[in-house]
Amino acid sequence: MPRPRLLPDPVGLHLVEMSTPPDWDAEFGFSGPLELEIGSGAGGHALEYCRRNPHVRFVAFEWRKKYARDTLDRAAKAGLRNLRVVESDARFVVPRIFADDTLSAIHLQFPDPWWKRAHAKRAVVQPTFARLLLGKLAPGGLFDMRTDVQDRGENMLSILESVGFHNPLGSGVFHPYDPEEVPSTRERRYLTTGEPVYRARLTRPR
């Protein structure tokens, strides 16, 4: 994989600095479903998802600047009008820039597992933030979660269900692979090697 190009300036800074939700129609220049990705990594999922779904307005958060800036650079070169990349920790910005009941989908792809007990508080899926994300989703909206660590997946699934997300397959049940899903850069590797991925497609009850 080529080394990410590091653009000189932070990306999505104008969104990070907002204290209230922006006019997303004005931000993107068109209306349509609004979706969020938390931790877009190398950008494989965000870029391909936006290519396949040009009607979707997609906001991708990634705190590692080399990946965030490279993803935006590649999006510009591909002519993708429907992707915004934000170089920041989603936990601190998402509460301010998305109004309640406005997101059609939230994507969480292979979040850092934070193996050490002392670092567990850094995990994205904590009860308070999970409850906030539930409120940001529109009724019927999708929470798309994937991980390669089974016990972390079980823990996240338990937390998400406990705060009100609905699992259509039943409590604690992971979802099978759907070939129509857009894989991340990491997941494409697992699909080739056959290593397990633990998936959940939860919804906010209507």
C-alpha positions as CSV (number, residue, x, y, z in Angstrom):
1,M,0.0,0.0,0.0
2,P,1.5,3.4,-0.9
3,R,2.5,5.7,1.9
4,P,-0.3,8.3,2.5
5,R,0.4,11.7,1.2
6,L,0.4,14.3,4.0
7,L,-1.4,17.5,3.0
8,P,-0.1,20.6,4.8
9,D,-3.3,21.6,6.6
10,P,-5.9,19.9,8.9
11,V,-9.0,18.8,7.0
12,G,-12.5,19.5,8.1
13,L,-11.3,22.2,10.5
14,H,-14.3,24.5,9.8
15,L,-16.6,21.7,11.0
16,V,-14.5,21.0,14.1
17,E,-14.8,24.7,15.1
18,M,-18.6,24.8,14.8
19,S,-20.7,25.0,18.0
20,T,-24.0,24.1,16.3
21,P,-25.0,22.0,13.3
22,P,-24.2,23.4,9.9
23,D,-26.6,23.8,7.0
24,W,-25.7,20.4,5.4
25,D,-27.5,21.3,2.2
26,A,-25.2,24.3,1.8
27,E,-22.1,22.4,2.9
28,F,-22.6,19.7,0.2
29,G,-24.5,21.8,-2.3
30,F,-27.3,19.3,-2.5
31,S,-29.8,17.5,-0.3
32,G,-30.0,13.8,0.5
33,P,-29.4,11.2,3.2
34,L,-26.7,12.2,5.8
35,E,-24.4,9.5,7.0
36,L,-21.5,9.4,9.5
37,E,-18.4,7.2,9.6
38,I,-16.4,7.1,12.9
39,G,-12.8,6.1,12.3
40,S,-12.4,5.9,8.6
41,G,-8.8,4.7,8.7
42,A,-7.2,4.6,5.3
43,G,-10.4,5.6,3.7
44,G,-11.2,2.5,1.7
45,H,-14.8,2.2,2.9
46,A,-15.6,5.9,2.7
47,L,-14.2,6.4,-0.8
48,E,-15.9,3.4,-2.3
49,Y,-19.2,3.9,-0.4
50,C,-19.3,7.5,-1.8
51,R,-18.5,6.3,-5.3
52,R,-21.4,3.8,-5.2
53,N,-23.8,6.2,-3.5
54,P,-23.4,9.7,-5.0
55,H,-26.8,10.8,-3.5
56,V,-25.5,10.2,0.1
57,R,-23.8,13.0,2.0
58,F,-21.0,11.3,3.9
59,V,-19.0,12.7,6.8
60,A,-16.0,10.6,7.8
61,F,-14.1,11.2,11.0
62,E,-10.4,10.1,11.4
63,W,-8.1,11.4,14.1
64,R,-4.9,10.3,12.4
65,K,-3.9,13.2,10.2
66,K,-2.0,11.1,7.6
67,Y,-5.1,9.0,6.9
68,A,-7.6,11.9,7.1
69,R,-5.7,14.1,4.7
70,D,-4.8,11.4,2.3
71,T,-8.5,10.3,2.1
72,L,-9.6,13.9,1.3
73,D,-6.9,14.2,-1.3
74,R,-8.0,11.0,-3.0
75,A,-11.6,12.0,-2.9
76,A,-10.8,15.3,-4.6
77,K,-8.8,13.5,-7.3
78,A,-11.8,11.1,-7.8
79,G,-14.2,14.0,-8.1
80,L,-16.3,12.9,-5.2
81,R,-18.6,15.8,-4.2
82,N,-20.4,13.8,-1.4
83,L,-17.5,13.2,1.1
84,R,-16.3,15.4,3.9
85,V,-13.4,14.2,6.0
86,V,-12.9,15.6,9.5
87,E,-9.5,15.3,11.2
88,S,-10.6,15.0,14.8
89,D,-11.9,12.8,17.6
90,A,-15.6,12.1,16.7
91,R,-16.6,11.9,20.4
92,F,-16.0,15.6,20.9
93,V,-17.3,17.0,17.6
94,V,-20.3,14.7,16.6
95,P,-22.4,16.0,19.6
96,R,-22.1,19.6,18.2
97,I,-22.4,19.2,14.5
98,F,-25.2,16.7,14.1
99,A,-28.8,17.5,15.2
100,D,-30.9,14.8,16.8
101,D,-32.9,12.5,14.4
102,T,-30.9,13.5,11.3
103,L,-28.5,10.7,10.4
104,S,-29.6,8.0,8.1
105,A,-26.7,5.7,9.0
106,I,-23.6,5.5,11.2
107,H,-20.7,3.3,10.2
108,L,-18.1,2.0,12.7
109,Q,-15.4,0.0,11.0
110,F,-12.8,-1.9,13.1
111,P,-12.3,0.6,16.0
112,D,-9.1,0.4,18.0
113,P,-9.6,-2.4,20.5
114,W,-7.5,-0.7,23.3
115,W,-6.1,-3.9,24.8
116,K,-4.9,-2.5,28.1
117,R,-7.5,-2.1,30.8
118,A,-6.2,1.4,31.6
119,H,-7.0,2.4,28.0
120,A,-10.5,0.9,27.9
121,K,-12.0,4.3,28.5
122,R,-10.7,5.4,25.1
123,A,-13.0,3.0,23.3
124,V,-15.6,4.6,21.1
125,V,-18.5,2.5,22.1
126,Q,-19.3,3.5,25.7
127,P,-22.8,3.7,27.1
128,T,-23.0,7.6,27.2
129,F,-21.7,8.0,23.6
130,A,-23.7,5.1,22.3
131,R,-26.9,6.7,23.7
132,L,-25.9,10.0,22.1
133,L,-25.4,8.2,18.7
134,L,-28.8,6.6,19.0
135,G,-30.4,10.0,19.4
136,K,-28.5,11.4,16.3
137,L,-30.0,8.6,14.1
138,A,-33.3,9.2,12.5
139,P,-35.9,6.6,13.5
140,G,-35.3,3.5,11.4
141,G,-31.7,4.6,10.9
142,L,-28.8,2.0,10.6
143,F,-25.8,1.4,12.8
144,D,-23.3,-0.6,10.8
145,M,-20.6,-2.1,13.0
146,R,-17.6,-4.4,12.1
147,T,-14.7,-5.6,14.1
148,D,-12.1,-8.4,13.9
149,V,-11.9,-8.9,17.7
150,Q,-14.7,-11.2,18.9
151,D,-14.8,-10.2,22.6
152,R,-14.8,-6.4,21.7
153,G,-17.6,-7.1,19.2
154,E,-19.6,-8.8,21.9
155,N,-19.0,-6.0,24.3
156,M,-20.0,-3.3,21.7
157,L,-23.1,-5.2,20.7
158,S,-24.1,-5.6,24.3
159,I,-23.7,-1.8,25.0
160,L,-25.5,-0.8,21.8
161,E,-28.4,-3.0,22.5
162,S,-28.6,-1.9,26.2
163,V,-29.0,1.7,25.2
164,G,-31.9,1.0,22.8
165,F,-30.5,-0.1,19.4
166,H,-32.6,-2.9,17.9
167,N,-30.9,-6.1,16.6
168,P,-33.2,-7.6,14.1
169,L,-31.5,-11.0,14.4
170,G,-31.9,-11.2,18.2
171,S,-30.0,-10.0,21.2
172,G,-26.2,-10.7,21.0
173,V,-26.4,-12.2,17.5
174,F,-23.8,-11.1,14.9
175,H,-24.9,-10.6,11.3
176,P,-23.6,-12.7,8.3
177,Y,-21.5,-11.2,5.5
178,D,-23.5,-9.4,2.8
179,P,-21.7,-9.2,-0.5
180,E,-23.5,-5.9,-1.2
181,E,-21.7,-4.3,1.7
182,V,-18.8,-2.0,1.0
183,P,-15.7,-3.4,2.7
184,S,-13.0,-1.2,4.3
185,T,-9.4,-1.5,3.3
186,R,-8.8,-3.8,6.3
187,E,-11.9,-6.0,5.6
188,R,-10.9,-6.6,2.0
189,R,-7.8,-8.3,3.4
190,Y,-9.8,-10.5,5.7
191,L,-12.2,-11.4,2.9
192,T,-9.2,-12.7,1.0
193,T,-7.6,-14.6,3.9
194,G,-10.8,-15.9,5.4
195,E,-10.2,-14.4,8.8
196,P,-13.4,-13.8,10.8
197,V,-15.2,-10.5,10.9
198,Y,-17.9,-9.8,13.4
199,R,-20.7,-7.7,12.0
200,A,-23.9,-6.1,13.3
201,R,-26.5,-4.1,11.5
202,L,-28.6,-2.5,14.2
203,T,-31.4,0.1,13.8
204,R,-33.0,2.8,15.9
205,P,-36.6,1.7,16.5
206,R,-39.2,3.7,14.7
